[in-house]
Amino acid sequence: MVDRSSSPSARIAVVRRALTCLLVSACGFTANTGTGGAPADGAIDVAVVDAPGGSDAADATDAAIDGPAQPQCMASGTMDMFQSNTPCSPWATFDSTGGTQTTQSGGKLRIAGPTAATGSTHGGCIEIGLSAWGPLGVFISVDQTLSGGYTALTAYVASGTPGTIVVENGSIILREPGGMDVASAVYAPTAMRWWRLRPVTNGVIGETSADAVTWNMLGRVPGPPPTMIRIDISAGTNGVVANAGTAVFDNLNVCP
C-alpha cells in the first residue's frame, strides 16, 4: 500500500517498484530463462493494484504513469500478435475450406464463415512444430466468435487432443480428447474474452478471463498432461449455416 503522507514523486516510485515485482513474480519467471513456477491446480490467479481514489490526484498520476496490471507472461510468452500479412506466419500453416476465409490484418486473425448455405466448413491455423507447455499454459484473446458455428482453441499431441475450449450455440465448453464435454457454461463474451489451457498434475485445466490477469476455472480434463503441444486456432460450421459471421483472435501466448 502506498504511504499517502509521502510526496507524489516518492509514492510513484514505490508503486513502480511494487508493480515491477508483482508483474515479474506473477509469472514466476527467472530473468532471461523464461521459466517459472505453477499456480495451484484450479487456483484463480489474482493481481492486486492500489486503485486510484476519486479525490486523490497523486493516485491518479500513479495509475496514468504505470498503467494497469499486465497479463501474465505476455512479454516473454507472446507467440503471435498477428502483425504479418500471412495468417499465423511463420509458426503455423493456415487453411480455409467450405467457404470460410482465414485472413490477418490490423493485428487480428479473422476466420470468416460462409455467407451462404453450405455443409461443414473449417478455417484456422495449426502449428507446424511443437511448443513447450509450461505451468501457465497457452492463452489467447477471442474478440469475437463465429455466430453460426464453432470457435476453438485446441492443444494437440501426436496421440490425440489434451483439451479444447470451444464456443458454440451460446455455450463455452471444455472438451476432452474423445470429444466428450467435460464442463460448460453460458458464454459471456466480455467476461470470458481470454481463453487458457494449462497443464496441472494429472490433468489439463480450461480457464477464462476478462483481462488475462484474473482467471476462472471452466473445468478439468483428467489424465497425465504432455510437456509439448501443437496449437490449433479454428472456427467453422458443422452443417448448413448461412451468414455464420466472423471469429476474431488476438495476441496468442504460450508460457514455457
PyMOL commands that set and color helices and strands:
alter all, ss='L'
color gray80, all
select helices_A, chain A and resi 8-27+57-66+74-77
alter helices_A, ss='H'
color red, helices_A
select strands_A, chain A and resi 78-80+92-97+101-105+108-112+121-127+131-132+138-144+150-157+160-168+171-175+181-186+194-200+203-209+216-222+228-237+246-254
alter strands_A, ss='S'
color yellow, strands_A
deselect
rebuild
show_as cartoon
